[in-house]
Amino acid sequence: MNPYIFCVVPGISPLLDFLKELDGWLRPVELLVALAVVYILGVGPWAAAREPALRERGTFSPEVQRRVRRAATGFFLLSGFTRVFLLAQGFNAGRWFGVEFWLNVHAVLFATPIGFAAWFRPLLLWGMGQLEQFSLAPRLRQQILAGLLVALLLTFPITAHALDGPGSPLNGWMAKLVRTLHLFAWAAWIGGLAVLAVSAAKVRASGGTVSRLVPALRRFFTVTLPVLVVGWGTGLLLAWMRLTAWRDLWTTREGLLLTGKLALATLALLLAAGIRFRVLPHVDAKSEVPGEGAGFLLVWALRLELGVALILMILGGVLASISLPS
């Protein structure tokens, strides 16, 4: 069965119109939940093993990880199967939970990107939990967990614009590849940034100096700058693929959202460059008094950068759920 048989055409069914509207709210939340899972289960523990300030917080304890994993599993089950049931009923001429409805559910689950994500995301989280039941070498456990977390993130570029028809300019495999690079560039940036922002804030709150974080911050922002360039470039390419003309950037709703996202991405790139080349060289342990010095500026610059990152992720989720012209 062709997965694009199930495409949402506005006005065909009130349920399908509602599903499209719901998707615009669900997708940004799903993306933030997935990033929280990657942060709490993957990036955070890896950084905590190398930074005492993070270990002392207890944010990444096994109990916290279990709670986050269970909450995320429940959320993805609810959001995924809500989409599946609404889409199945939208093409159902009979009553709810009738034979035709369940045939449609089966088709949606196994022949559409939406159905694939509905059962695959909870399955990945279940697999992460099962790692605790086996005696594995720490390195092997980390490698398997990293693979599962990457697979979780990959479900987002695969299912982006899954409710559009086959004529959508962003349904091709090349577009999916560009979206994957785009998502992973931003995910790598926001994951590392969150860990470092929390570390810097914790060190400063405990009366320490952030100067000892400067080597890690310097390495991170040295790598981050080209990563942000990749994210910005792929975003510009996706905007070009998405719009029929550049004037759409300021004359359509989708274009205005894209313009806002490109502007925020530019701001993020400038902030990263400013932190790397202006703030970090001036962080001096001698100036570390409360509310003063380059260390104080560094903490707030990291918070601002993290805020920009979260807004970018939310805008990306909204844009991925907006219908495109055929």
KOLGU-174346 format. One line per 10 residues: their letters; for each residue x, y, z of C-alpha. Coordinates in steps of 0.5 Angstrom, whole numbers. Layout:
! KOLGU-174346
a = X Y Z; ...
//
This chain:
! KOLGU-174346
mnpyifcvvp = 0 0 0; 3 7 -2; 4 11 5; 1 17 1; -6 14 0; -7 17 7; -6 25 5; -10 30 9; -14 35 4; -17 41 7
gisplldflk = -24 41 7; -25 33 5; -27 31 13; -28 35 19; -24 30 23; -18 31 18; -18 38 19; -18 37 26; -12 32 26; -8 37 22
eldgwlrpve = -9 43 27; -8 38 32; -1 36 29; 1 43 29; 1 43 37; 3 36 38; 9 36 34; 13 42 37; 12 38 44; 14 31 41
llvalavvyi = 20 34 39; 22 38 46; 20 31 49; 25 27 45; 30 32 46; 29 32 54; 30 24 53; 36 25 49; 39 30 54; 37 26 61
lgvgpwaaar = 39 19 58; 44 21 54; 48 27 53; 47 29 61; 50 23 64; 56 23 59; 57 30 61; 56 29 68; 61 23 68; 66 29 66
epalrergtf = 64 34 70; 63 34 78; 58 40 78; 53 36 74; 54 30 78; 52 33 85; 45 35 82; 43 28 81; 39 30 75; 41 24 71
spevqrrvrr = 40 19 77; 38 12 75; 31 14 78; 30 20 74; 32 17 68; 27 11 69; 21 17 70; 23 21 64; 23 14 60; 16 12 63
aatgffllsg = 13 19 62; 16 20 55; 13 13 53; 6 14 55; 6 21 52; 9 18 45; 4 12 46; -2 18 47; 0 22 41; 2 17 36
ftrvfllaqg = -5 13 37; -9 19 37; -6 21 30; -7 14 28; -15 13 30; -16 20 28; -13 19 21; -17 12 20; -23 15 22; -23 21 17
fnagrwfgve = -23 16 12; -28 11 15; -35 11 12; -38 7 18; -38 8 25; -32 9 30; -29 2 32; -33 -2 26; -29 -7 21; -27 -1 16
fwlnvhavlf = -24 3 22; -20 -3 24; -18 -4 17; -16 3 16; -12 3 23; -8 -3 21; -6 0 14; -4 7 18; 0 3 23; 4 -1 18
atpigfaawf = 4 3 11; 5 11 13; 10 15 17; 5 17 22; 3 10 24; 11 8 24; 12 13 29; 6 11 33; 9 4 35; 17 5 34
rplllwgmgq = 18 11 39; 15 7 45; 19 1 42; 25 5 42; 24 7 49; 22 0 52; 29 -2 49; 33 3 53; 29 1 59; 31 -6 57
leqfslaprl = 39 -5 57; 38 -4 65; 36 -12 65; 43 -14 62; 50 -14 64; 54 -11 59; 60 -7 58; 59 0 60; 62 2 53; 58 -3 49
rqqilagllv = 52 0 53; 53 7 51; 54 5 44; 47 1 44; 44 7 48; 47 12 43; 44 8 37; 37 8 40; 37 15 41; 39 17 34
allltfpita = 34 13 32; 29 17 36; 31 23 33; 31 20 26; 23 19 26; 22 27 26; 25 28 19; 22 22 17; 15 24 19; 16 31 17
haldgpgspl = 10 33 13; 7 26 13; 0 29 13; 1 32 6; 0 30 -1; 5 26 -6; 6 33 -9; 9 36 -3; 16 39 -5; 19 36 1
ngwmaklvrt = 16 29 1; 23 26 -3; 28 23 0; 33 28 -2; 29 33 2; 29 28 8; 36 27 8; 37 35 8; 32 35 14; 36 30 18
lhlfawaawi = 42 34 17; 38 40 19; 35 36 25; 42 33 28; 46 40 27; 41 43 31; 40 37 36; 48 37 37; 48 44 39; 42 44 43
gglavlavsa = 44 38 47; 51 40 48; 49 47 50; 44 45 55; 49 41 59; 54 47 59; 49 52 61; 47 48 67; 54 46 69; 56 54 69
akvrasggtv = 50 56 73; 51 50 78; 58 52 79; 57 60 79; 51 58 84; 56 54 89; 61 60 89; 66 57 84; 69 60 78; 67 58 71
srlvpalrrf = 74 59 69; 75 52 70; 70 50 64; 73 55 59; 77 49 56; 71 45 55; 67 51 53; 72 53 48; 72 46 45; 65 46 44
ftvtlpvlvv = 64 53 41; 70 51 36; 66 45 34; 59 49 34; 60 54 29; 61 50 23; 55 45 26; 51 52 26; 53 54 19; 51 47 17
gwgtglllaw = 44 48 21; 43 55 18; 45 53 11; 41 47 11; 35 51 13; 36 56 8; 36 50 3; 29 47 6; 26 54 5; 28 55 -2
mrltawrdlw = 25 48 -3; 19 50 1; 17 56 -2; 15 58 -10; 19 65 -9; 23 68 -5; 18 74 -4; 14 69 0; 18 70 6; 15 76 7
ttregllltg = 8 75 4; 6 68 7; 4 66 14; 9 60 12; 14 65 10; 14 69 16; 15 63 20; 21 61 16; 24 68 16; 23 68 24
klalatlall = 27 62 24; 32 64 19; 33 70 23; 34 67 30; 39 62 27; 43 68 25; 42 70 32; 45 64 35; 51 64 30; 53 71 32
laagirfrvl = 52 69 39; 56 63 39; 61 67 35; 61 72 41; 62 67 46; 67 64 43; 72 70 41; 69 75 46; 67 73 52; 71 66 53
phvdaksevp = 78 70 53; 76 75 58; 73 70 63; 78 71 69; 78 67 76; 80 74 79; 74 77 77; 69 72 79; 65 76 84; 57 75 85
gegagfllvw = 54 79 79; 60 82 76; 66 80 71; 66 76 65; 64 69 68; 57 73 70; 56 75 63; 58 68 60; 53 65 64; 47 69 62
alrlelgval = 50 69 55; 49 61 55; 42 62 58; 40 67 52; 43 62 47; 39 56 50; 33 60 50; 34 62 42; 35 54 41; 29 52 44
ilmilggvla = 25 57 40; 28 55 34; 26 48 36; 19 50 37; 18 54 30; 21 48 27; 16 43 30; 11 48 28; 13 49 21; 14 41 20
sislps = 6 40 21; 4 46 16; 1 44 10; 5 45 3; 2 47 -4; 2 41 -8
//
